[in-house]
Amino acid sequence: MGMSITIASAIVLVGWVIFVGAISAAIFSTINDIGSLVNSASTDKVKLMARLSLGIESIENRSVNFTVANIGSREIFLRNDTFAWNSVIIYYNNTDWQNYLIENYTVLHINATGTDISFDVTTHRCIKPGEEALIQVDLPSEAPDILETSLVTVIFASHYGVTASQEAYVSQYGERTLMSGMGASVFSEGNIATDYVR
């Protein structure tokens, strides 16, 4: 009789431990899901506030200059002393298609959009709403040259996850001819609104 009470008590105790463990796991899972929803909502809000426009200015055999304009309401940080906050992707055809992810870019100057008012790039390391930056990207040493008659796509990926891109056809070095239907484009949250340049 005494042995069966011990066994029954042990079974009840194991059942309670399993029940409490299952309830605890469900509570922790729910708390994590709620935290993820709160964080993703704030991330989505930031992405909605960050908007960019990109325009290719010139294409050389080893470099591309382009302007990134901040048309949103969030600052876009460009770089600090040790690293760049954003990435640039260069995609072009040579004898075959080449693509390079480049994080070592040079900010040539930052201006208030549509004006000659410029800022010191050593102290003004972001583009605030209503400002634009002229950026130079050099190809890696192992990359083949960008040939005349190449089709070049430049994508600027910001630290917010918002990107802007433009595609251009190189008619001669230092200049570019935009392809019909391509232009300065704005991406936000995976949605694209294109400002066509003809």
Backbone as CSV, one residue per row, in Angstrom:
resi,resn,N_x,N_y,N_z,CA_x,CA_y,CA_z,C_x,C_y,C_z
1,MET,0.826,-1.186,0.000,0.000,0.000,0.000,0.874,1.255,0.000
2,GLY,1.907,1.276,0.857,2.783,2.440,0.943,3.529,2.687,-0.346
3,MET,3.890,1.601,-1.055,4.625,1.730,-2.312,3.751,2.340,-3.390
4,SER,2.474,1.971,-3.462,1.593,2.497,-4.499,1.307,3.987,-4.279
5,ILE,1.262,4.436,-3.021,1.070,5.871,-2.755,2.291,6.655,-3.231
6,THR,3.467,6.120,-3.038,4.696,6.776,-3.493,4.727,6.869,-5.013
7,ILE,4.365,5.767,-5.674,4.344,5.748,-7.136,3.295,6.726,-7.666
8,ALA,2.117,6.734,-7.067,1.049,7.639,-7.499,1.466,9.098,-7.291
9,SER,2.121,9.371,-6.155,2.589,10.739,-5.891,3.644,11.161,-6.896
10,ALA,4.538,10.257,-7.244,5.574,10.560,-8.225,4.963,10.849,-9.591
11,ILE,3.951,10.060,-9.970,3.278,10.280,-11.265,2.586,11.647,-11.279
12,VAL,1.914,11.992,-10.184,1.235,13.290,-10.095,2.258,14.423,-10.148
13,LEU,3.387,14.245,-9.432,4.429,15.273,-9.426,5.009,15.477,-10.825
14,VAL,5.300,14.377,-11.538,5.824,14.473,-12.904,4.800,15.156,-13.801
15,GLY,3.538,14.824,-13.643,2.478,15.477,-14.430,2.433,16.974,-14.187
16,TRP,2.544,17.378,-12.914,2.540,18.817,-12.585,3.766,19.528,-13.164
17,VAL,4.917,18.888,-13.101,6.132,19.488,-13.657,5.984,19.678,-15.166
18,ILE,5.447,18.677,-15.860,5.245,18.785,-17.310,4.228,19.877,-17.619
19,PHE,3.144,19.937,-16.852,2.112,20.944,-17.065,2.668,22.354,-16.867
20,VAL,3.399,22.569,-15.763,3.984,23.882,-15.481,5.014,24.244,-16.561
21,GLY,5.804,23.270,-16.997,6.781,23.521,-18.059,6.111,23.927,-19.366
22,ALA,5.023,23.253,-19.730,4.306,23.587,-20.963,3.697,24.982,-20.884
23,ILE,3.104,25.320,-19.745,2.527,26.666,-19.557,3.628,27.721,-19.624
24,SER,4.761,27.474,-18.971,5.874,28.433,-18.985,6.400,28.636,-20.408
25,ALA,6.554,27.558,-21.162,7.044,27.659,-22.540,6.066,28.468,-23.391
26,ALA,4.771,28.230,-23.193,3.767,28.988,-23.957,3.826,30.472,-23.614
27,ILE,3.997,30.804,-22.324,4.073,32.209,-21.908,5.311,32.872,-22.493
28,PHE,6.465,32.212,-22.400,7.692,32.784,-22.949,7.603,32.956,-24.467
29,SER,7.010,31.987,-25.152,6.840,32.084,-26.597,5.951,33.270,-26.963
30,THR,4.879,33.457,-26.218,3.972,34.590,-26.465,4.683,35.912,-26.223
31,ILE,5.457,36.009,-25.145,6.208,37.234,-24.849,7.205,37.536,-25.963
32,ASN,7.906,36.507,-26.457,8.854,36.707,-27.561,8.146,37.166,-28.831
33,ASP,6.980,36.565,-29.127,6.222,36.972,-30.317,5.773,38.421,-30.215
34,ILE,5.310,38.823,-29.045,4.877,40.209,-28.843,6.069,41.150,-29.003
35,GLY,7.220,40.788,-28.430,8.424,41.607,-28.579,8.838,41.738,-30.036
36,SER,8.766,40.647,-30.799,9.109,40.691,-32.221,8.164,41.603,-32.993
37,LEU,6.878,41.532,-32.676,5.910,42.396,-33.347,6.178,43.869,-33.048
38,VAL,6.498,44.178,-31.796,6.788,45.570,-31.423,8.026,46.059,-32.150
39,ASN,9.078,45.230,-32.183,10.314,45.625,-32.860,10.121,45.770,-34.361
40,SER,9.374,44.857,-34.994,9.175,44.954,-36.435,8.320,46.155,-36.780
41,ALA,7.378,46.515,-35.907,6.551,47.703,-36.169,7.410,48.954,-36.159
42,SER,8.347,49.053,-35.202,9.200,50.241,-35.159,10.173,50.246,-36.341
43,THR,10.664,49.075,-36.769,11.541,48.990,-37.934,10.793,49.405,-39.193
44,ASP,9.546,48.947,-39.342,8.743,49.333,-40.498,8.496,50.836,-40.510
45,LYS,8.283,51.418,-39.348,8.057,52.864,-39.266,9.309,53.616,-39.720
46,VAL,10.486,53.147,-39.287,11.738,53.783,-39.702,11.901,53.671,-41.215
47,LYS,11.603,52.497,-41.796,11.742,52.313,-43.234,10.804,53.235,-44.003
48,LEU,9.613,53.455,-43.472,8.676,54.357,-44.136,9.185,55.796,-44.114
49,MET,9.944,56.150,-43.076,10.439,57.513,-42.940,11.733,57.736,-43.725
50,ALA,12.432,56.659,-44.103,13.699,56.766,-44.843,13.426,56.531,-46.321
51,ARG,13.686,57.551,-47.139,13.483,57.443,-48.588,14.673,58.073,-49.299
52,LEU,15.090,57.443,-50.373,16.276,57.879,-51.104,15.977,58.010,-52.588
53,SER,16.769,58.831,-53.242,16.750,58.939,-54.698,18.201,58.883,-55.165
54,LEU,18.448,58.210,-56.271,19.811,58.050,-56.770,19.877,58.485,-58.226
55,GLY,20.924,59.211,-58.579,21.166,59.591,-59.969,22.627,59.401,-60.314
56,ILE,22.908,58.645,-61.384,24.291,58.437,-61.828,24.763,59.716,-62.504
57,GLU,25.931,60.218,-62.077,26.480,61.460,-62.623,27.490,61.196,-63.726
58,SER,28.406,60.251,-63.502,29.409,59.941,-64.531,29.920,58.520,-64.323
59,ILE,30.371,57.937,-65.427,30.916,56.576,-65.400,32.257,56.603,-66.112
60,GLU,33.284,56.135,-65.434,34.619,55.994,-66.026,34.916,54.498,-66.123
61,ASN,36.087,54.157,-66.666,36.399,52.741,-66.830,36.600,52.026,-65.494
62,ARG,37.014,52.757,-64.422,37.266,52.126,-63.130,36.450,52.733,-61.984
63,SER,35.562,53.672,-62.281,34.818,54.323,-61.193,33.463,54.830,-61.673
64,VAL,32.587,55.051,-60.710,31.262,55.604,-60.971,31.000,56.690,-59.935
65,ASN,30.497,57.837,-60.385,30.056,58.904,-59.488,28.540,58.983,-59.547
66,PHE,27.908,59.061,-58.387,26.455,59.157,-58.339,26.035,60.032,-57.171
67,THR,24.839,60.576,-57.274,24.277,61.413,-56.223,23.164,60.652,-55.520
68,VAL,23.211,60.646,-54.186,22.131,60.086,-53.377,21.467,61.240,-52.653
69,ALA,20.170,61.402,-52.860,19.415,62.472,-52.215,18.503,61.873,-51.153
70,ASN,18.452,62.524,-49.998,17.567,62.099,-48.911,16.235,62.820,-49.091
71,ILE,15.214,62.090,-49.522,13.892,62.679,-49.728,12.905,62.208,-48.664
72,GLY,13.439,61.595,-47.613,12.603,61.145,-46.506,12.727,62.078,-45.323
73,SER,12.448,61.544,-44.144,12.498,62.366,-42.934,13.468,61.820,-41.891
74,ARG,14.350,60.903,-42.281,15.366,60.349,-41.371,16.758,60.663,-41.912
75,GLU,17.713,60.911,-41.008,19.102,61.088,-41.430,19.648,59.780,-41.976
76,ILE,20.446,59.879,-43.032,21.144,58.714,-43.579,22.621,58.898,-43.245
77,PHE,23.133,58.073,-42.334,24.537,58.167,-41.941,25.392,57.560,-43.038
78,LEU,26.507,58.220,-43.352,27.338,57.777,-44.474,28.536,56.958,-44.032
79,ARG,29.352,57.497,-43.144,30.500,56.729,-42.659,31.049,57.379,-41.402
80,ASN,31.807,56.607,-40.648,32.566,57.185,-39.537,34.039,56.877,-39.783
81,ASP,34.867,56.969,-38.769,36.314,56.802,-38.974,36.709,55.390,-39.381
82,THR,35.915,54.404,-39.005,36.346,53.023,-39.216,35.551,52.255,-40.267
83,PHE,34.317,52.645,-40.544,33.539,51.862,-41.505,32.445,52.707,-42.148
84,ALA,31.983,52.216,-43.298,30.863,52.846,-43.992,29.567,52.238,-43.473
85,TRP,28.557,53.060,-43.334,27.267,52.593,-42.828,26.453,51.897,-43.905
86,ASN,26.785,52.118,-45.160,25.968,51.641,-46.266,26.818,50.835,-47.237
87,SER,26.153,50.215,-48.192,26.846,49.440,-49.214,26.415,49.912,-50.592
88,VAL,27.313,49.746,-51.548,27.014,50.067,-52.936,27.231,48.803,-53.754
89,ILE,26.287,48.514,-54.626,26.416,47.369,-55.530,26.539,47.926,-56.946
90,ILE,27.599,47.524,-57.635,27.807,47.894,-59.036,27.610,46.636,-59.870
91,TYR,26.743,46.728,-60.856,26.415,45.588,-61.712,26.536,46.060,-63.155
92,TYR,27.409,45.431,-63.947,27.621,45.886,-65.323,28.032,44.729,-66.218
93,ASN,27.869,44.960,-67.521,28.301,43.927,-68.466,29.621,44.335,-69.103
94,ASN,30.543,43.381,-69.114,31.826,43.544,-69.788,31.791,42.487,-70.875
95,THR,32.628,41.487,-70.827,32.429,40.340,-71.724,31.326,39.449,-71.169
96,ASP,31.154,39.481,-69.850,30.003,38.859,-69.207,29.591,39.778,-68.045
97,TRP,28.534,39.433,-67.334,28.011,40.303,-66.281,28.869,40.228,-65.030
98,GLN,29.165,41.375,-64.477,29.978,41.497,-63.256,29.140,42.192,-62.185
99,ASN,29.294,41.782,-60.947,28.658,42.519,-59.855,29.580,42.515,-58.638
100,TYR,29.617,43.678,-57.975,30.519,43.851,-56.839,29.801,44.592,-55.725
101,LEU,29.933,44.066,-54.511,29.440,44.728,-53.311,30.604,45.550,-52.756
102,ILE,30.426,46.867,-52.687,31.519,47.763,-52.313,31.103,48.561,-51.083
103,GLU,31.934,48.529,-50.063,31.655,49.302,-48.855,32.670,50.401,-48.628
104,ASN,33.662,50.476,-49.488,34.684,51.515,-49.390,34.424,52.554,-50.471
105,TYR,33.594,53.540,-50.149,33.267,54.591,-51.100,33.749,55.931,-50.563
106,THR,33.824,56.917,-51.449,34.308,58.247,-51.065,33.180,59.258,-51.229
107,VAL,32.887,60.003,-50.173,31.899,61.075,-50.246,32.639,62.322,-50.710
108,LEU,32.352,62.783,-51.926,33.053,63.929,-52.498,32.520,65.243,-51.945
109,HIS,31.219,65.383,-51.866,30.642,66.563,-51.216,29.185,66.316,-50.856
110,ILE,28.696,67.115,-49.911,27.302,67.059,-49.467,26.725,68.455,-49.628
111,ASN,25.583,68.545,-50.289,24.925,69.821,-50.539,23.490,69.784,-50.049
112,ALA,22.940,70.967,-49.796,21.496,71.078,-49.651,20.924,70.906,-51.057
113,THR,19.922,70.049,-51.205,19.386,69.709,-52.518,18.935,70.948,-53.277
114,GLY,19.420,71.066,-54.521,19.019,72.160,-55.395,19.704,73.485,-55.123
115,THR,20.733,73.485,-54.279,21.442,74.730,-53.964,22.945,74.512,-54.071
116,ASP,23.695,75.597,-53.912,25.156,75.524,-53.873,25.671,75.477,-52.434
117,ILE,24.774,75.380,-51.471,25.185,75.339,-50.070,25.760,73.957,-49.787
118,SER,27.049,73.913,-49.418,27.699,72.630,-49.172,28.186,72.553,-47.735
119,PHE,28.474,71.339,-47.307,28.890,71.060,-45.942,30.258,70.388,-45.959
120,ASP,30.992,70.518,-44.875,32.296,69.882,-44.733,32.085,68.383,-44.508
121,VAL,32.561,67.557,-45.448,32.302,66.117,-45.361,33.038,65.450,-44.205
122,THR,34.056,66.113,-43.652,34.771,65.498,-42.521,33.983,65.612,-41.221
123,THR,33.120,66.612,-41.120,32.322,66.780,-39.890,30.848,66.492,-40.116
124,HIS,30.365,66.666,-41.312,28.954,66.439,-41.655,28.877,65.068,-42.314
125,ARG,28.737,64.014,-41.527,28.882,62.642,-42.026,27.556,61.950,-42.289
126,CYS,26.543,62.737,-42.569,25.235,62.170,-42.875,24.547,63.078,-43.889
127,ILE,23.513,62.545,-44.516,22.671,63.403,-45.343,21.316,63.500,-44.647
128,LYS,21.004,64.704,-44.245,19.746,64.969,-43.561,18.654,65.158,-44.605
129,PRO,17.403,65.153,-44.192,16.327,65.398,-45.161,16.570,66.699,-45.925
130,GLY,16.446,66.626,-47.243,16.680,67.800,-48.073,18.133,67.993,-48.473
131,GLU,18.974,67.011,-48.210,20.385,67.084,-48.593,20.723,65.945,-49.546
132,GLU,21.836,66.123,-50.267,22.295,65.088,-51.183,23.807,64.979,-51.122
133,ALA,24.313,63.792,-51.407,25.756,63.543,-51.378,26.214,63.037,-52.733
134,LEU,27.344,63.567,-53.194,27.993,63.041,-54.392,29.006,62.006,-53.924
135,ILE,28.852,60.778,-54.395,29.666,59.655,-53.925,30.428,59.057,-55.098
136,GLN,31.693,58.724,-54.858,32.516,58.049,-55.860,32.810,56.638,-55.390
137,VAL,32.622,55.692,-56.291,32.915,54.286,-56.010,33.927,53.807,-57.028
138,ASP,35.033,53.257,-56.540,36.057,52.676,-57.419,35.879,51.168,-57.443
139,LEU,36.070,50.588,-58.614,35.960,49.132,-58.737,37.108,48.456,-58.000
140,PRO,36.898,47.254,-57.468,38.012,46.500,-56.875,39.087,46.219,-57.917
141,SER,40.307,45.999,-57.451,41.440,45.819,-58.370,41.252,44.619,-59.300
142,GLU,40.542,43.591,-58.852,40.366,42.398,-59.687,39.238,42.541,-60.703
143,ALA,38.467,43.618,-60.626,37.318,43.792,-61.521,37.771,44.242,-62.903
144,PRO,37.156,43.719,-63.965,37.469,44.215,-65.309,36.909,45.627,-65.496
145,ASP,37.449,46.345,-66.460,37.004,47.717,-66.735,35.542,47.744,-67.166
146,ILE,34.917,48.875,-66.901,33.600,49.145,-67.473,33.855,49.663,-68.883
147,LEU,33.368,48.962,-69.867,33.613,49.332,-71.257,32.570,50.333,-71.741
148,GLU,32.951,51.133,-72.728,31.936,51.935,-73.394,30.922,50.978,-74.010
149,THR,29.704,51.391,-74.059,28.543,50.584,-74.476,28.142,49.562,-73.419
150,SER,28.651,49.707,-72.180,28.211,48.828,-71.094,26.898,49.345,-70.511
151,LEU,26.136,48.445,-69.986,24.943,48.777,-69.215,25.337,48.667,-67.751
152,VAL,25.177,49.746,-66.976,25.648,49.790,-65.588,24.469,50.063,-64.665
153,THR,24.357,49.262,-63.611,23.355,49.494,-62.570,24.081,49.804,-61.276
154,VAL,23.664,50.875,-60.608,24.215,51.259,-59.306,23.088,51.160,-58.287
155,ILE,23.340,50.449,-57.190,22.373,50.309,-56.102,23.035,50.793,-54.826
156,PHE,22.381,51.725,-54.138,22.861,52.237,-52.848,21.951,51.652,-51.775
157,ALA,22.521,50.807,-50.903,21.748,50.151,-49.847,22.074,50.817,-48.518
158,SER,21.078,51.464,-47.922,21.310,52.201,-46.678,21.258,51.283,-45.466
159,HIS,21.723,51.799,-44.339,21.729,51.035,-43.091,20.325,50.796,-42.557
160,TYR,19.313,51.474,-43.090,17.924,51.228,-42.696,17.301,50.085,-43.479
161,GLY,18.014,49.590,-44.496,17.443,48.563,-45.359,16.677,49.145,-46.527
162,VAL,16.737,50.450,-46.699,16.083,51.127,-47.819,17.140,51.348,-48.899
163,THR,16.783,51.082,-50.154,17.750,51.204,-51.241,17.229,52.125,-52.337
164,ALA,18.158,52.603,-53.156,17.821,53.356,-54.360,18.758,52.896,-55.462
165,SER,18.289,52.936,-56.706,19.131,52.460,-57.799,18.847,53.234,-59.079
166,GLN,19.780,53.126,-60.001,19.590,53.656,-61.346,20.428,52.834,-62.304
167,GLU,19.941,52.710,-63.517,20.639,51.978,-64.563,20.965,52.953,-65.687
168,ALA,22.162,52.846,-66.236,22.577,53.755,-67.304,23.367,52.993,-68.353
169,TYR,23.289,53.486,-69.578,24.057,52.955,-70.697,25.213,53.918,-70.946
170,VAL,26.439,53.394,-71.017,27.620,54.236,-71.192,27.804,54.516,-72.678
171,SER,27.629,55.793,-73.064,27.860,56.146,-74.471,29.319,56.541,-74.681
172,GLN,29.898,57.214,-73.691,31.330,57.504,-73.686,31.720,57.792,-72.251
173,TYR,33.001,57.609,-71.940,33.440,57.782,-70.567,33.178,59.202,-70.094
174,GLY,32.823,59.314,-68.822,32.539,60.606,-68.229,31.099,61.018,-68.433
175,GLU,30.409,60.351,-69.339,29.008,60.655,-69.596,28.235,59.358,-69.608
176,ARG,26.937,59.491,-69.568,26.106,58.307,-69.672,24.816,58.682,-70.366
177,THR,24.235,57.723,-71.031,22.932,57.896,-71.638,21.989,56.979,-70.894
178,LEU,20.929,57.534,-70.349,19.996,56.707,-69.605,19.145,55.883,-70.545
179,MET,18.942,54.650,-70.190,18.089,53.782,-70.987,16.643,54.259,-70.864
180,SER,15.901,54.082,-71.895,14.490,54.458,-71.867,13.773,53.668,-70.786
181,GLY,13.004,54.359,-69.958,12.253,53.690,-68.898,13.042,53.493,-67.630
182,MET,14.333,53.813,-67.638,15.130,53.706,-66.431,15.336,55.101,-65.885
183,GLY,15.631,55.205,-64.601,15.829,56.548,-64.077,16.174,56.539,-62.623
184,ALA,16.128,57.713,-62.031,16.377,57.828,-60.608,15.229,57.148,-59.898
185,SER,15.513,56.190,-59.077,14.427,55.440,-58.465,14.540,55.423,-56.959
186,VAL,13.408,55.266,-56.362,13.303,55.289,-54.915,12.716,53.963,-54.468
187,PHE,13.364,53.317,-53.530,12.835,52.084,-52.970,12.539,52.315,-51.505
188,SER,11.452,51.791,-51.043,11.164,51.822,-49.620,10.358,50.588,-49.278
189,GLU,10.846,49.787,-48.340,10.167,48.580,-47.885,9.881,47.602,-49.024
190,GLY,10.751,47.599,-50.020,10.544,46.676,-51.127,9.599,47.220,-52.186
191,ASN,8.978,48.366,-51.949,8.114,48.974,-52.955,8.920,50.007,-53.719
192,ILE,8.658,50.152,-54.998,9.450,51.070,-55.810,8.549,52.147,-56.392
193,ALA,9.019,53.373,-56.289,8.381,54.483,-56.985,9.459,55.093,-57.846
194,THR,9.277,55.152,-59.137,10.349,55.564,-60.035,10.073,56.942,-60.611
195,ASP,11.073,57.786,-60.526,11.038,59.095,-61.165,11.764,58.938,-62.483
196,TYR,11.049,58.801,-63.582,11.664,58.473,-64.865,12.450,59.657,-65.415
197,VAL,13.637,59.358,-65.929,14.467,60.357,-66.581,14.561,59.952,-68.035
198,ARG,14.214,60.825,-68.944,14.240,60.482,-70.371,15.216,61.365,-71.104
